[in-house]
Amino acid sequence: MSVISSAHFNLIRARKELQKSFREEDWDALRDWDTKLGDCLSHALDDPQRDTSALVNEMESVLKLYAEIVAQLPEQASAETKILRAVPRPKRVQLDDA
């Protein structure tokens, strides 16, 4: 069993909560979790204990979720897409020497 950092765990939790908010069509919660997810992503990227490979996999899950959200938004809610921040521009991550 692999141990993940608390920053990575918080990122996973935020993604799952964003996904739950989307499935339940709770747009206020979605906005809140969108912001929290961006913060969690920044912390996970800055974490010196990060597992870069696992973090990249999680970031792929985040991107897939955002793609799903954008693809399924109703046409009349297209103005709402402006409230969704893009995944924040992360700092360049150096791959750990393995």
C-alpha positions as CSV (number, residue, x, y, z in Angstrom):
1,M,0.0,0.0,0.0
2,S,1.4,3.4,-1.0
3,V,1.2,6.3,1.4
4,I,0.1,9.6,0.0
5,S,0.8,13.0,1.5
6,S,-2.0,14.9,3.2
7,A,-1.8,17.5,0.4
8,H,-2.5,14.8,-2.2
9,F,-5.2,13.3,-0.1
10,N,-6.9,16.8,0.1
11,L,-6.7,17.1,-3.6
12,I,-8.4,13.8,-4.1
13,R,-11.1,14.7,-1.6
14,A,-11.7,18.1,-3.4
15,R,-12.0,16.4,-6.8
16,K,-14.5,13.9,-5.4
17,E,-16.5,16.6,-3.8
18,L,-16.5,18.6,-7.0
19,Q,-17.7,15.6,-8.9
20,K,-20.4,14.9,-6.3
21,S,-21.6,18.6,-6.5
22,F,-21.8,18.2,-10.3
23,R,-23.7,15.0,-10.2
24,E,-26.2,16.5,-7.8
25,E,-26.4,19.7,-9.8
26,D,-25.5,21.7,-6.7
27,W,-24.0,24.7,-8.6
28,D,-23.2,26.7,-5.4
29,A,-21.2,23.8,-4.0
30,L,-19.6,23.2,-7.3
31,R,-18.3,26.8,-7.4
32,D,-16.9,26.4,-3.8
33,W,-15.2,23.1,-4.6
34,D,-13.8,24.5,-7.8
35,T,-12.0,27.1,-5.8
36,K,-10.9,24.7,-3.1
37,L,-9.7,22.2,-5.7
38,G,-7.4,24.9,-7.2
39,D,-6.0,25.6,-3.8
40,C,-5.5,21.9,-3.1
41,L,-3.7,21.5,-6.4
42,S,-1.3,24.3,-5.7
43,H,-0.5,22.8,-2.2
44,A,0.0,19.3,-3.7
45,L,2.4,20.6,-6.3
46,D,4.4,22.5,-3.7
47,D,4.5,19.5,-1.4
48,P,8.1,18.2,-1.0
49,Q,6.7,14.8,0.0
50,R,4.7,14.5,-3.2
51,D,4.7,11.3,-5.3
52,T,5.0,12.9,-8.8
53,S,3.6,9.9,-10.6
54,A,0.6,9.7,-8.4
55,L,0.0,13.4,-8.6
56,V,0.1,13.4,-12.4
57,N,-2.5,10.6,-12.4
58,E,-4.7,12.6,-10.1
59,M,-4.3,15.7,-12.3
60,E,-5.5,13.6,-15.3
61,S,-8.6,12.7,-13.3
62,V,-9.2,16.4,-12.5
63,L,-8.9,17.3,-16.2
64,K,-11.3,14.6,-17.2
65,L,-13.8,15.8,-14.6
66,Y,-13.6,19.4,-15.9
67,A,-14.0,18.1,-19.5
68,E,-17.1,16.2,-18.4
69,I,-18.5,19.3,-16.6
70,V,-18.0,21.6,-19.5
71,A,-19.4,19.0,-22.0
72,Q,-22.6,18.5,-20.0
73,L,-23.5,22.0,-19.1
74,P,-26.8,23.0,-20.5
75,E,-26.7,25.6,-23.3
76,Q,-28.5,28.2,-21.2
77,A,-25.9,27.8,-18.5
78,S,-23.0,28.5,-20.9
79,A,-22.5,31.9,-19.1
80,E,-22.0,29.9,-15.9
81,T,-18.9,28.3,-17.4
82,K,-17.1,31.5,-16.8
83,I,-17.3,30.9,-13.1
84,L,-15.4,27.7,-13.5
85,R,-11.7,28.4,-13.3
86,A,-9.4,26.5,-15.4
87,V,-7.0,24.3,-13.5
88,P,-4.5,26.8,-12.2
89,R,-1.3,27.1,-14.1
90,P,1.0,24.9,-12.1
91,K,4.6,25.4,-11.5
92,R,6.8,23.1,-13.6
93,V,7.2,19.9,-11.7
94,Q,10.6,18.1,-12.0
95,L,10.2,14.3,-12.1
96,D,11.8,12.6,-9.2
97,D,14.9,10.6,-10.1
98,A,13.8,7.0,-9.7
